[in-house]
Amino acid sequence: MQDTAQYSCAYCGETILTFVDLSAGEQQSYIEDCQVCCRPNILYVRVDQETLDIEIDSDYDG
């Protein structure tokens, strides 16, 4: 099951829409390249299992 959420790129500040795999658990982290500046962001994803609300924080990779 997938859903979408937004985060701000740690490098350029653009708001990015991304897909989140809800079946991967309540807390996830992975690297995704920004769709605007192409730099790698570490995404920290939290999913509320009751409401399926998604929160994403991004950080610099490296």
Secondary structure as GFF3:
##gff-version 3
##sequence-region A 1 62
A	DSSP	beta_strand	2	8	.	.	.	ID=ss1
A	DSSP	beta_strand	15	21	.	.	.	ID=ss2
A	DSSP	three_ten_helix	22	24	.	.	.	ID=ss3
A	DSSP	beta_strand	27	33	.	.	.	ID=ss4
A	DSSP	beta_strand	40	47	.	.	.	ID=ss5
A	DSSP	beta_strand	54	60	.	.	.	ID=ss6
###
